[in-house]
Each structure stands twice: as C-alpha cells, then as structure tokens.
C-alpha cells in the first residue's frame, strides 16, 4: 500500500476491507511499512488526544498502537 513493493500472501498484512464512493477495496501492506505507519500514528496521537494530554499511560488507543508496533517488530 505504501512502499510499492510486490506483496505475496506470505508477506502481506491485510488492513481490512474499506468502502469508498460505493466501492470496496482491500488494502494490503508489508510489515515494515505497516510498522512505520503505526509508529507515526502512535507518536502523533498524543497531540490530538485529551486523555494523552492528561495522562498518556491511561490512553487505550495509544497503548494499542504501541502494542501493535511491538508486534510488528517480529
């Protein structure tokens, strides 16, 4: 989805079905590109989240993004 490299069923991460303008599409991405996108989201999230402004350790979204980034390291 991001890097343009060829993906196979063994290397692609399914990002879930999307619907836009009445059409359905099924994005896929490689593990390194997905991890970079997750890390960028995790790092950007606190600036847009009221809970993170109060106490980032209590934010479920940031914790989930962090856990996903760790999972994608494997």
N, C-alpha and C positions, 0 to 999 in steps of 0.2 A: 504494500500500500504506500509506503513512504520512500523506500530506497530504490525500487525499480528492479531489484534482483529477481531471478527466477525462483519461484517457490514450488515446493512439492508437498504432497500430503504429509510427508515426514517432517518437514521444516516449517510449514505454515502454521500460524496461530490464527484460529477462527475468531474474528472480532464481533461476531453476531450479525444477524440479519438487520438490515436497515431499510427504511422505506422513505423515499423522497419523490415528490411530484407524482405520486401514484405508482411508482415503480419500486421494485425490490432489488436490492443488491447485497452481496455477501462479501464484505471486505476481509482480506487476509493480510498478514504481515509476518516478517521474520522476527525471531526472538530479540536480536539486538535493537532493531528499530522500535519494536514494541516497548522494550525496556527504556529506551531513551525518551519515548513519548510519555510513559508512566512517570519517570523521574521528573520530567519537565512539568507535568501536571501536579505532582506531589509538591514540587518546590514553588510553584505558582499559587497553589491553593490557599496557603495561609493569608495572603494579601487580599483574598476575596471572601474569607470566611470569618464570621463573627465569633464562632466558637474558638477558632485558632487565635484570634486576637486576645481572647480571654485566657485560654489555656489549651495549647495545641495538643497536649497529651490526652485530652478528653474528646478530640475530634475523631469520629468514626471514619469519616471519609479520608482524612489524612493517614490514619492508621491502615486503612485498607489499601491505599495507594502504596504505602511503604511496604506492606506485606507482599503485594503483587510485584513490586520492584525486586524484592529479595528472592521471590520465587522465580522470576525471570533470569536471575543470575545463573541458575543451574544449567 
